Structure formats: C-alpha cells, structure tokens
C-alpha cells in the first residue's frame, strides 16, 4: 500500500542520515501475570496485539486493555524513544483468571472482530480440553500440549498465508 511505501521511504532516509534507527522496526510486548492465591492479576502492553482473558466463573472473553486510538497501521512500539511512557496496563483485584491469551495483531487482523478472535480462542480451548485422539493423549497432558502446539504451528502459518499475511 501507499502508506507502507511512504513509511519505508521515510525510514530509508533516516537510515541514510544515521538518525532514529531505533524506529526502523517495531516491537510489541504483551505480558499477563496471574497470582491465583492472591486473587490478583495484571497485564502490560505496548504495541499492537491483544491480551484476552476469561475470569474464573465468567462466561465471556474480554480484552482488559483497549486498542490504541491510532490510525491505520501506526502503533506504539518498544523501540520508540519514549517507550516507557507508552505502556498500557490493566489489573484485577479479588479476581481470578481461568485463562489468558496473548497474540500479535496478525490473528486479530485475520478475523477483524473481537467475536472472531474470541471464537478462535474457544476453538483452541476445545481442541486442548476435549481431545478425541485416544486414551493416551487424553491421560497425558504433556502429549496433549505437544500435539496442540504442533497443530497450531501449522495452522497459524496457513492462517497468516491465507489471512492477514502478518506475524502470529
């Protein structure tokens, strides 16, 4: 797109001048920590991507950190000079999480809606929790994780190739 070409030209000019090179690449950082025995959790984010949680006893997924109000593909980055001022956060006190997901924007951009993203995560949970691949896998959590990880690697590559063409 034209925006990408203009942005690339801008970065190339900076590179040739030797300035602002930390902005040539962007870097997203997503973190969620849950401390169930304290009924406490917190999430920290800079850049595009999504943190999605489901609270214990809850039925719905939610995004505890809202998207940036930036235009197009612009986003804050860990590579920005003032990155420490650009982090967003959320926390829960007297709340337990039953699950949490962190993903780059490539997954959201493939589905384009929170509902699509939440359906994707529901599918992952179903594949993990309700395996029908035989007794050995159902009894062996390590084997279940290994198989799901293998399946996700292939699936995410295909999803990117046929969807957002972005990292996942």
MIKOL-673829 format. One record per residue (C-alpha): residue number from 1; residue in one letter; chain; y, z, x. Coordinates in pm, 1 decimal. Last residue first. Example, Ala and Ser with C-alpha at 12.3 -4.5 7.8 and 13.67 -1.06 7.14 Angstrom:
<nodes>
node pos=2, code=S, unit=A, c2=-106.0, c3=714.0, c1=1367.0
node pos=1, code=A, unit=A, c2=-450.0, c3=780.0, c1=1230.0
</nodes>
This chain:
<nodes>
node pos=168, code=X, unit=A, c2=-1459.8, c3=1454.1, c1=110.5
node pos=167, code=X, unit=A, c2=-1246.3, c3=1216.0, c1=310.1
node pos=166, code=X, unit=A, c2=-1088.8, c3=927.3, c1=122.9
node pos=165, code=X, unit=A, c2=-1206.6, c3=592.2, c1=-11.7
node pos=164, code=X, unit=A, c2=-1117.9, c3=735.0, c1=-357.1
node pos=163, code=X, unit=A, c2=-1420.0, c3=608.9, c1=-547.4
node pos=162, code=X, unit=A, c2=-1700.2, c3=372.0, c1=-447.5
node pos=161, code=X, unit=A, c2=-1703.2, c3=443.7, c1=-73.2
node pos=160, code=X, unit=A, c2=-1596.4, c3=804.0, c1=-123.5
node pos=159, code=X, unit=A, c2=-1862.8, c3=870.8, c1=-384.6
node pos=158, code=X, unit=A, c2=-2128.3, c3=698.1, c1=-173.1
node pos=157, code=X, unit=A, c2=-2046.4, c3=918.3, c1=127.6
node pos=156, code=X, unit=A, c2=-2030.2, c3=1221.2, c1=-102.7
node pos=155, code=X, unit=A, c2=-2375.7, c3=1143.6, c1=-246.4
node pos=154, code=X, unit=A, c2=-2541.2, c3=1103.2, c1=93.1
node pos=153, code=X, unit=A, c2=-2402.9, c3=1427.4, c1=231.0
node pos=152, code=X, unit=A, c2=-2458.7, c3=1598.2, c1=-104.3
node pos=151, code=X, unit=A, c2=-2830.5, c3=1514.4, c1=-107.8
node pos=150, code=X, unit=A, c2=-2879.8, c3=1658.6, c1=240.0
node pos=149, code=X, unit=A, c2=-2688.1, c3=1972.8, c1=149.8
node pos=148, code=X, unit=A, c2=-2892.0, c3=2009.0, c1=-171.1
node pos=147, code=X, unit=A, c2=-3216.2, c3=1979.3, c1=25.6
node pos=146, code=X, unit=A, c2=-3111.4, c3=2232.4, c1=290.7
node pos=145, code=X, unit=A, c2=-2981.5, c3=2477.6, c1=29.9
node pos=144, code=X, unit=A, c2=-3306.9, c3=2455.1, c1=-170.8
node pos=143, code=X, unit=A, c2=-3514.1, c3=2498.9, c1=145.2
node pos=142, code=X, unit=A, c2=-3319.3, c3=2813.8, c1=233.4
node pos=141, code=X, unit=A, c2=-3357.3, c3=2947.0, c1=-122.7
node pos=140, code=X, unit=A, c2=-3737.8, c3=2916.4, c1=-111.4
node pos=139, code=X, unit=A, c2=-3900.0, c3=3001.1, c1=-445.8
node pos=138, code=X, unit=A, c2=-3772.4, c3=2698.3, c1=-639.4
node pos=137, code=X, unit=A, c2=-3830.8, c3=2477.2, c1=-336.3
node pos=136, code=X, unit=A, c2=-4197.7, c3=2573.2, c1=-307.8
node pos=135, code=X, unit=A, c2=-4252.1, c3=2562.6, c1=-685.1
node pos=134, code=X, unit=A, c2=-4154.8, c3=2201.6, c1=-728.9
node pos=133, code=X, unit=A, c2=-3855.1, c3=1974.2, c1=-734.0
node pos=132, code=X, unit=A, c2=-3721.2, c3=2083.7, c1=-1070.4
node pos=131, code=X, unit=A, c2=-3419.3, c3=2261.1, c1=-928.2
node pos=130, code=X, unit=A, c2=-3215.2, c3=2453.8, c1=-1178.8
node pos=129, code=X, unit=A, c2=-2981.4, c3=2658.9, c1=-965.0
node pos=128, code=X, unit=A, c2=-2886.2, c3=2406.2, c1=-699.0
node pos=127, code=X, unit=A, c2=-2874.4, c3=2088.6, c1=-904.0
node pos=126, code=X, unit=A, c2=-2708.1, c3=2272.3, c1=-1191.9
node pos=125, code=X, unit=A, c2=-2447.6, c3=2419.4, c1=-958.8
node pos=124, code=X, unit=A, c2=-2372.5, c3=2078.5, c1=-807.1
node pos=123, code=X, unit=A, c2=-2341.0, c3=1926.4, c1=-1154.9
node pos=122, code=X, unit=A, c2=-2100.4, c3=2200.6, c1=-1260.3
node pos=121, code=X, unit=A, c2=-1890.7, c3=2124.0, c1=-951.3
node pos=120, code=X, unit=A, c2=-1862.2, c3=1756.9, c1=-1050.8
node pos=119, code=X, unit=A, c2=-1779.5, c3=1856.2, c1=-1410.2
node pos=118, code=X, unit=A, c2=-1497.8, c3=2076.1, c1=-1275.9
node pos=117, code=X, unit=A, c2=-1354.7, c3=1780.9, c1=-1082.1
node pos=116, code=X, unit=A, c2=-1371.3, c3=1555.3, c1=-1386.2
node pos=115, code=X, unit=A, c2=-1200.0, c3=1818.9, c1=-1602.5
node pos=114, code=X, unit=A, c2=-935.1, c3=1873.1, c1=-1334.7
node pos=113, code=X, unit=A, c2=-854.2, c3=1505.0, c1=-1360.3
node pos=112, code=X, unit=A, c2=-839.1, c3=1207.4, c1=-1122.3
node pos=111, code=X, unit=A, c2=-1218.8, c3=1190.1, c1=-1066.4
node pos=110, code=X, unit=A, c2=-1212.2, c3=1010.0, c1=-730.8
node pos=109, code=X, unit=A, c2=-877.7, c3=1162.0, c1=-634.4
node pos=108, code=X, unit=A, c2=-1021.3, c3=1509.2, c1=-696.2
node pos=107, code=X, unit=A, c2=-1306.5, c3=1444.7, c1=-451.1
node pos=106, code=X, unit=A, c2=-1087.0, c3=1289.5, c1=-184.0
node pos=105, code=X, unit=A, c2=-834.7, c3=1573.2, c1=-211.4
node pos=104, code=X, unit=A, c2=-1038.1, c3=1789.6, c1=22.0
node pos=103, code=X, unit=A, c2=-1269.1, c3=2048.6, c1=-122.6
node pos=102, code=X, unit=A, c2=-1301.8, c3=2425.5, c1=-154.7
node pos=101, code=X, unit=A, c2=-1537.7, c3=2575.9, c1=-411.8
node pos=100, code=X, unit=A, c2=-1574.8, c3=2930.8, c1=-542.7
node pos=99, code=X, unit=A, c2=-1840.5, c3=3112.5, c1=-741.6
node pos=98, code=X, unit=A, c2=-1911.5, c3=3429.3, c1=-941.5
node pos=97, code=X, unit=A, c2=-1579.2, c3=3576.9, c1=-844.4
node pos=96, code=X, unit=A, c2=-1498.6, c3=3940.0, c1=-905.4
node pos=95, code=X, unit=A, c2=-1171.0, c3=4068.0, c1=-1042.2
node pos=94, code=X, unit=A, c2=-1006.8, c3=4409.8, c1=-1012.9
node pos=93, code=X, unit=A, c2=-733.2, c3=4249.4, c1=-802.5
node pos=92, code=X, unit=A, c2=-715.6, c3=3870.6, c1=-777.5
node pos=91, code=X, unit=A, c2=-525.7, c3=3668.7, c1=-525.4
node pos=90, code=X, unit=A, c2=-331.4, c3=3346.8, c1=-484.8
node pos=89, code=X, unit=A, c2=-168.9, c3=3177.4, c1=-188.9
node pos=88, code=X, unit=A, c2=48.2, c3=2888.1, c1=-81.5
node pos=87, code=X, unit=A, c2=119.6, c3=2807.5, c1=282.2
node pos=86, code=X, unit=A, c2=442.5, c3=2619.7, c1=356.7
node pos=85, code=X, unit=A, c2=636.4, c3=2876.1, c1=563.9
node pos=84, code=X, unit=A, c2=372.1, c3=2896.6, c1=837.8
node pos=83, code=X, unit=A, c2=365.4, c3=2517.1, c1=850.2
node pos=82, code=X, unit=A, c2=728.9, c3=2490.6, c1=969.2
node pos=81, code=X, unit=A, c2=663.1, c3=2223.1, c1=1231.9
node pos=80, code=X, unit=A, c2=416.1, c3=2049.4, c1=1004.9
node pos=79, code=X, unit=A, c2=65.7, c3=2003.5, c1=1150.1
node pos=78, code=X, unit=A, c2=-95.0, c3=2247.1, c1=902.7
node pos=77, code=X, unit=A, c2=23.0, c3=1997.7, c1=646.8
node pos=76, code=X, unit=A, c2=237.2, c3=1968.9, c1=336.6
node pos=75, code=X, unit=A, c2=171.0, c3=1669.2, c1=120.8
node pos=74, code=X, unit=A, c2=307.7, c3=1323.8, c1=51.9
node pos=73, code=X, unit=A, c2=53.2, c3=1085.6, c1=-101.8
node pos=72, code=X, unit=A, c2=258.3, c3=1015.0, c1=-411.2
node pos=71, code=X, unit=A, c2=548.5, c3=1252.6, c1=-477.5
node pos=70, code=X, unit=A, c2=534.2, c3=1624.3, c1=-405.0
node pos=69, code=X, unit=A, c2=521.9, c3=1902.7, c1=-662.8
node pos=68, code=X, unit=A, c2=239.0, c3=2075.1, c1=-477.3
node pos=67, code=X, unit=A, c2=-78.6, c3=2145.6, c1=-673.3
node pos=66, code=X, unit=A, c2=-131.4, c3=2489.0, c1=-826.6
node pos=65, code=X, unit=A, c2=-332.0, c3=2760.5, c1=-655.3
node pos=64, code=X, unit=A, c2=-579.6, c3=2960.0, c1=-864.3
node pos=63, code=X, unit=A, c2=-750.1, c3=2642.7, c1=-986.1
node pos=62, code=X, unit=A, c2=-979.3, c3=2736.3, c1=-1271.6
node pos=61, code=X, unit=A, c2=-1339.5, c3=2696.5, c1=-1379.6
node pos=60, code=X, unit=A, c2=-1428.3, c3=2827.9, c1=-1722.3
node pos=59, code=X, unit=A, c2=-1699.5, c3=3058.8, c1=-1857.0
node pos=58, code=X, unit=A, c2=-1595.7, c3=3388.7, c1=-1712.8
node pos=57, code=X, unit=A, c2=-1825.3, c3=3686.4, c1=-1661.6
node pos=56, code=X, unit=A, c2=-1758.7, c3=3678.4, c1=-1289.0
node pos=55, code=X, unit=A, c2=-1457.5, c3=3457.8, c1=-1227.5
node pos=54, code=X, unit=A, c2=-1503.2, c3=3087.7, c1=-1163.2
node pos=53, code=X, unit=A, c2=-1302.5, c3=2944.1, c1=-879.3
node pos=52, code=X, unit=A, c2=-1164.6, c3=2610.0, c1=-761.8
node pos=51, code=X, unit=A, c2=-969.7, c3=2555.9, c1=-441.6
node pos=50, code=X, unit=A, c2=-847.2, c3=2201.3, c1=-416.2
node pos=49, code=X, unit=A, c2=-723.4, c3=1959.1, c1=-159.2
node pos=48, code=X, unit=A, c2=-387.2, c3=1854.7, c1=-34.1
node pos=47, code=X, unit=A, c2=-208.0, c3=2054.6, c1=227.1
node pos=46, code=X, unit=A, c2=-177.6, c3=2426.1, c1=290.3
node pos=45, code=X, unit=A, c2=-395.9, c3=2676.8, c1=113.7
node pos=44, code=X, unit=A, c2=-479.4, c3=3047.6, c1=100.4
node pos=43, code=X, unit=A, c2=-709.0, c3=3223.9, c1=-145.3
node pos=42, code=X, unit=A, c2=-765.2, c3=3592.6, c1=-212.7
node pos=41, code=X, unit=A, c2=-1037.2, c3=3802.5, c1=-369.9
node pos=40, code=X, unit=A, c2=-1079.0, c3=4165.9, c1=-468.0
node pos=39, code=X, unit=A, c2=-1331.1, c3=4360.6, c1=-673.2
node pos=38, code=X, unit=A, c2=-1367.0, c3=4599.3, c1=-376.1
node pos=37, code=X, unit=A, c2=-1747.7, c3=4563.4, c1=-363.4
node pos=36, code=X, unit=A, c2=-1707.3, c3=4193.1, c1=-440.9
node pos=35, code=X, unit=A, c2=-1486.6, c3=4106.8, c1=-142.1
node pos=34, code=X, unit=A, c2=-1413.0, c3=3737.2, c1=-189.2
node pos=33, code=X, unit=A, c2=-1231.2, c3=3523.1, c1=65.0
node pos=32, code=X, unit=A, c2=-1105.7, c3=3173.3, c1=-4.6
node pos=31, code=X, unit=A, c2=-964.6, c3=2938.8, c1=252.5
node pos=30, code=X, unit=A, c2=-833.0, c3=2582.6, c1=247.4
node pos=29, code=X, unit=A, c2=-656.1, c3=2418.0, c1=541.9
node pos=28, code=X, unit=A, c2=-537.5, c3=2058.2, c1=524.2
node pos=27, code=X, unit=A, c2=-437.9, c3=1872.6, c1=837.7
node pos=26, code=X, unit=A, c2=-206.4, c3=1578.5, c1=857.7
node pos=25, code=X, unit=A, c2=-182.8, c3=1343.6, c1=1149.8
node pos=24, code=X, unit=A, c2=121.9, c3=1179.4, c1=1304.0
node pos=23, code=X, unit=A, c2=322.1, c3=1490.9, c1=1227.0
node pos=22, code=X, unit=A, c2=252.4, c3=1669.1, c1=1556.0
node pos=21, code=X, unit=A, c2=397.6, c3=1364.7, c1=1730.2
node pos=20, code=X, unit=A, c2=750.0, c3=1451.5, c1=1619.4
node pos=19, code=X, unit=A, c2=903.8, c3=1280.7, c1=1921.9
node pos=18, code=X, unit=A, c2=776.1, c3=1062.5, c1=2204.8
node pos=17, code=X, unit=A, c2=1007.0, c3=768.8, c1=2126.5
node pos=16, code=X, unit=A, c2=710.7, c3=530.2, c1=2096.2
node pos=15, code=X, unit=A, c2=524.7, c3=788.0, c1=1888.2
node pos=14, code=X, unit=A, c2=823.2, c3=835.6, c1=1657.9
node pos=13, code=X, unit=A, c2=842.8, c3=459.5, c1=1602.7
node pos=12, code=X, unit=A, c2=469.0, c3=445.9, c1=1534.7
node pos=11, code=X, unit=A, c2=504.2, c3=733.0, c1=1288.8
node pos=10, code=X, unit=A, c2=773.1, c3=548.1, c1=1094.6
node pos=9, code=X, unit=A, c2=573.1, c3=224.9, c1=1098.8
node pos=8, code=X, unit=A, c2=267.8, c3=409.3, c1=965.2
node pos=7, code=X, unit=A, c2=476.2, c3=565.1, c1=686.6
node pos=6, code=X, unit=A, c2=616.4, c3=226.1, c1=589.3
node pos=5, code=X, unit=A, c2=267.7, c3=72.0, c1=586.4
node pos=4, code=X, unit=A, c2=124.3, c3=361.7, c1=385.5
node pos=3, code=X, unit=A, c2=407.4, c3=342.7, c1=131.4
node pos=2, code=X, unit=A, c2=363.7, c3=-36.6, c1=99.0
node pos=1, code=X, unit=A, c2=0.0, c3=0.0, c1=0.0
</nodes>
